[in-house]
Amino acid sequence: MYRERPASRLLLVDPLNAVLLFHFAFEDGRTFWATPGGAVEGGESYREAAQRELLGGDRPRHGCGT
């Protein structure tokens, strides 16, 4: 069963139209691909959550959502 939670995802596309995806693999053999992002924390907008998630690792040269 899946739990529901507000989350913000990012679609990062480079000049060659390649998309950044993360590959997750579990010990039981299940795998899935996902875009960067994460949970929306209390009082945060979806845009703020996306910016926080992006700044947690990658350093954008442009503003998020612009």
C-alpha positions as CSV (number, residue, x, y, z in Angstrom):
1,M,0.0,0.0,0.0
2,Y,1.3,3.5,-0.9
3,R,0.9,6.4,1.4
4,E,-0.1,9.8,0.0
5,R,2.0,12.9,0.7
6,P,2.3,16.2,-1.0
7,A,5.4,16.3,-3.2
8,S,7.0,18.5,-5.7
9,R,8.9,17.0,-8.7
10,L,11.2,18.7,-11.2
11,L,11.7,18.1,-14.9
12,L,15.2,19.1,-15.8
13,V,16.0,19.1,-19.5
14,D,19.4,20.0,-21.0
15,P,20.0,21.7,-24.4
16,L,20.1,18.3,-26.1
17,N,16.6,17.4,-24.6
18,A,18.1,14.8,-22.2
19,V,16.0,14.5,-19.0
20,L,17.5,13.9,-15.6
21,L,16.1,10.8,-13.9
22,F,17.1,8.8,-10.9
23,H,17.0,5.0,-10.9
24,F,16.0,3.3,-7.7
25,A,16.7,-0.4,-7.1
26,F,15.5,-2.4,-4.1
27,E,17.0,-5.5,-2.6
28,D,13.8,-7.5,-3.6
29,G,14.5,-6.7,-7.3
30,R,11.9,-3.9,-7.8
31,T,13.2,-0.9,-9.6
32,F,11.7,2.5,-10.7
33,W,12.8,5.7,-12.3
34,A,11.9,9.1,-10.9
35,T,12.5,12.8,-11.5
36,P,14.2,14.8,-8.8
37,G,12.0,16.2,-6.0
38,G,10.6,15.4,-2.7
39,A,8.0,16.1,0.0
40,V,6.4,19.4,0.6
41,E,7.2,20.4,4.2
42,G,4.7,22.3,6.5
43,G,4.0,25.8,5.3
44,E,6.0,25.4,2.1
45,S,4.6,26.0,-1.4
46,Y,5.2,23.4,-4.1
47,R,7.6,25.8,-5.8
48,E,9.5,26.4,-2.5
49,A,9.8,22.6,-2.1
50,A,11.1,22.2,-5.6
51,Q,13.7,24.9,-5.1
52,R,14.8,23.4,-1.8
53,E,15.1,19.9,-3.3
54,L,17.1,21.2,-6.3
55,L,19.4,23.3,-4.1
56,G,20.0,20.2,-1.9
57,G,22.3,18.8,-4.5
58,D,22.5,20.4,-7.9
59,R,23.2,24.2,-8.2
60,P,20.9,25.7,-10.8
61,R,22.1,28.7,-12.9
62,H,18.5,30.0,-13.3
63,G,15.6,30.4,-11.0
64,C,13.2,27.5,-10.5
65,G,9.9,28.0,-12.4
66,T,11.2,30.9,-14.5
